[in-house]
Amino acid sequence: LRDASPHNGTHRVAMTDFKFPGSGISYRTGMWDILQGQHCDEDRIISEIAALGDPVRRTVLQGGYGSDDLSQSIDRMFSELGQFPDFKTLAAIVLLLEWANALQNHDLWNSFCGLYRHMIPDFIFRDQVPFHEEVFDAIDRYAKIRTFPKLNERIDTFRRWTEELPRYQTMVGNLKKAEKLCFERLPKEFRG
């Protein structure tokens, strides 16, 4: 940790991370700086993504970030990140949004916004994002879809994360149906 002394507030994070390895990343990630309006340069974005560890680090840094064939790399990265709906993936998406912003690549920005939106039900369903309502509210204020009705006019469209909940409800409904089907197929002596 940067400074885990008991006097600066990071001591509790260090102790929690010691008891529950990996939990401290949710407090130390640069995602929070970005969501508070600070901009990161490319070196910091790379180091923050690397600090997230595998599989996110490997997927982003070896599978797409800075690649020559960006569209193909991005598609592969989206597919691979979609398999890990956890806090580290969410932090990586925010860091990649900052990268797209620094590049002023609005198509890439909108693609990362789309990935975030697509994964919201998975993040909720897997319950891997602490305080997800507050975290998603903060990301929503940052990750607005960008459109350009005219060359010199940009419109940022706010969309609340709760608009993605119908897909979550479908996921829960499908799980309940599967559980019921499995229960019905159990021999009667095993049913409780």
C-alpha positions as CSV (number, residue, x, y, z in Angstrom):
1,L,0.0,0.0,0.0
2,R,1.0,3.6,-0.5
3,D,1.0,4.3,3.2
4,A,-0.8,1.9,5.5
5,S,-0.2,3.8,8.7
6,P,-3.1,3.8,11.2
7,H,-3.3,7.6,11.0
8,N,-4.2,8.1,7.3
9,G,-7.2,5.8,6.9
10,T,-5.6,3.2,4.7
11,H,-4.7,1.0,7.7
12,R,-8.2,-0.5,7.8
13,V,-8.0,-1.2,4.1
14,A,-4.7,-2.9,4.6
15,M,-6.1,-5.0,7.5
16,T,-9.2,-6.0,5.5
17,D,-7.1,-6.9,2.5
18,F,-4.8,-9.0,4.8
19,K,-7.9,-10.9,6.1
20,F,-9.7,-11.1,2.7
21,P,-7.0,-11.0,0.0
22,G,-7.9,-8.9,-3.0
23,S,-10.6,-6.9,-1.3
24,G,-8.5,-3.8,-1.0
25,I,-8.5,-3.2,-4.8
26,S,-12.0,-1.8,-4.5
27,Y,-10.6,1.0,-2.4
28,R,-7.3,1.6,-4.2
29,T,-8.3,1.7,-7.8
30,G,-7.8,4.8,-9.9
31,M,-11.5,4.5,-10.9
32,W,-12.5,6.7,-8.0
33,D,-10.2,9.5,-9.1
34,I,-11.7,9.4,-12.6
35,L,-15.2,9.4,-11.3
36,Q,-14.4,12.5,-9.2
37,G,-13.3,14.4,-12.3
38,Q,-9.5,13.8,-12.4
39,H,-7.9,12.8,-15.7
40,C,-5.3,10.1,-16.0
41,D,-2.5,9.9,-18.5
42,E,-1.8,6.8,-20.5
43,D,1.0,5.5,-18.1
44,R,-1.3,5.7,-15.1
45,I,-4.1,4.0,-16.9
46,I,-1.8,1.1,-17.9
47,S,-0.4,0.8,-14.3
48,E,-3.9,0.9,-12.8
49,I,-5.1,-1.8,-15.2
50,A,-2.0,-3.9,-14.4
51,A,-2.7,-3.5,-10.7
52,L,-6.1,-5.1,-11.2
53,G,-4.4,-8.5,-11.8
54,D,-5.4,-11.4,-14.0
55,P,-7.6,-12.1,-15.8
56,V,-8.5,-8.4,-16.4
57,R,-4.8,-7.4,-16.8
58,R,-4.1,-10.1,-19.3
59,T,-7.3,-9.5,-21.2
60,V,-6.9,-5.8,-21.6
61,L,-3.1,-5.3,-21.8
62,Q,-2.3,-8.3,-23.8
63,G,-5.5,-8.6,-25.7
64,G,-6.4,-5.2,-27.0
65,Y,-5.1,-2.1,-25.4
66,G,-2.9,-0.2,-28.0
67,S,-3.4,-2.9,-30.7
68,D,-3.0,-2.1,-34.4
69,D,-6.3,-3.8,-35.3
70,L,-8.3,-2.1,-32.6
71,S,-11.8,-3.1,-33.7
72,Q,-11.0,-6.8,-33.7
73,S,-9.1,-6.5,-30.4
74,I,-11.9,-4.6,-28.8
75,D,-14.5,-7.3,-29.8
76,R,-12.2,-10.0,-28.3
77,M,-11.7,-7.9,-25.2
78,F,-15.4,-7.4,-24.7
79,S,-16.1,-11.1,-25.1
80,E,-13.4,-12.0,-22.6
81,L,-14.2,-9.3,-20.0
82,G,-17.9,-10.4,-20.2
83,Q,-16.9,-13.7,-18.6
84,F,-15.7,-11.9,-15.4
85,P,-18.5,-9.6,-14.1
86,D,-16.7,-8.5,-11.0
87,F,-15.4,-5.3,-9.5
88,K,-12.1,-5.5,-11.3
89,T,-13.8,-5.7,-14.7
90,L,-15.9,-2.7,-13.7
91,A,-12.9,-0.7,-12.7
92,A,-11.1,-1.7,-16.0
93,I,-14.1,-0.4,-18.0
94,V,-13.9,3.0,-16.3
95,L,-10.2,3.1,-16.9
96,L,-10.7,2.2,-20.5
97,L,-13.4,5.0,-20.8
98,E,-10.7,7.4,-19.6
99,W,-8.3,6.0,-22.2
100,A,-10.9,6.6,-25.0
101,N,-11.6,10.1,-23.6
102,A,-7.8,10.9,-23.7
103,L,-7.7,9.7,-27.3
104,Q,-10.8,11.7,-28.1
105,N,-12.1,8.5,-29.8
106,H,-15.9,8.9,-29.3
107,D,-16.7,5.6,-31.1
108,L,-14.4,3.8,-28.7
109,W,-15.9,5.7,-25.7
110,N,-19.5,4.7,-26.8
111,S,-18.3,1.1,-27.2
112,F,-17.0,1.0,-23.6
113,C,-20.2,2.7,-22.4
114,G,-22.1,-0.1,-24.3
115,L,-20.0,-2.8,-22.6
116,Y,-20.7,-1.2,-19.2
117,R,-24.4,-1.1,-19.8
118,H,-24.5,-4.6,-21.2
119,M,-22.7,-6.0,-18.1
120,I,-24.8,-4.2,-15.4
121,P,-27.3,-7.1,-15.0
122,D,-24.3,-9.5,-14.8
123,F,-22.6,-7.4,-12.1
124,I,-25.9,-7.3,-10.1
125,F,-26.7,-11.0,-10.7
126,R,-23.2,-12.2,-9.6
127,D,-23.2,-9.7,-6.6
128,Q,-19.5,-8.9,-7.0
129,V,-19.7,-5.1,-6.9
130,P,-20.0,-3.7,-3.4
131,F,-22.5,-0.9,-2.9
132,H,-23.5,-1.3,-6.6
133,E,-26.3,1.3,-6.5
134,E,-23.9,4.1,-5.5
135,V,-21.1,2.8,-7.8
136,F,-23.4,2.6,-10.8
137,D,-24.8,6.1,-10.1
138,A,-21.3,7.5,-10.1
139,I,-20.4,5.7,-13.3
140,D,-23.6,6.8,-15.0
141,R,-22.7,10.5,-14.4
142,Y,-19.4,9.8,-16.2
143,A,-20.3,7.3,-18.9
144,K,-22.7,9.3,-21.0
145,I,-23.3,8.2,-24.6
146,R,-21.9,10.8,-27.0
147,T,-23.7,11.7,-30.2
148,F,-22.8,14.4,-32.8
149,P,-25.8,15.8,-34.6
150,K,-23.5,18.4,-36.2
151,L,-19.7,18.3,-36.6
152,N,-19.1,20.9,-33.9
153,E,-22.0,19.9,-31.6
154,R,-21.8,17.1,-29.1
155,I,-24.7,15.8,-27.0
156,D,-24.0,13.6,-23.9
157,T,-26.9,11.4,-23.1
158,F,-27.4,10.3,-19.5
159,R,-28.9,6.9,-19.0
160,R,-29.6,5.5,-15.5
161,W,-28.3,1.9,-14.7
162,T,-31.8,0.9,-13.6
163,E,-32.9,1.0,-17.2
164,E,-30.9,-2.2,-17.6
165,L,-32.8,-4.1,-14.9
166,P,-35.4,-5.8,-17.1
167,R,-32.6,-8.1,-18.4
168,Y,-31.7,-8.8,-14.8
169,Q,-35.3,-9.7,-14.0
170,T,-35.2,-12.1,-17.0
171,M,-32.0,-13.7,-15.6
172,V,-33.5,-14.2,-12.2
173,G,-36.7,-15.6,-13.7
174,N,-34.7,-18.1,-15.8
175,L,-32.8,-19.2,-12.8
176,K,-36.0,-19.8,-10.8
177,K,-37.4,-21.8,-13.7
178,A,-34.2,-23.9,-13.9
179,E,-34.3,-24.5,-10.1
180,K,-37.9,-25.6,-10.3
181,L,-37.2,-27.9,-13.2
182,C,-34.3,-29.5,-11.3
183,F,-36.4,-29.9,-8.2
184,E,-39.2,-31.6,-10.1
185,R,-36.7,-34.1,-11.6
186,L,-35.3,-35.1,-8.2
187,P,-36.5,-38.4,-6.9
188,K,-39.3,-37.8,-4.2
189,E,-37.1,-39.1,-1.4
190,F,-34.7,-36.2,-2.0
191,R,-37.2,-33.4,-2.0
192,G,-37.4,-31.5,1.2
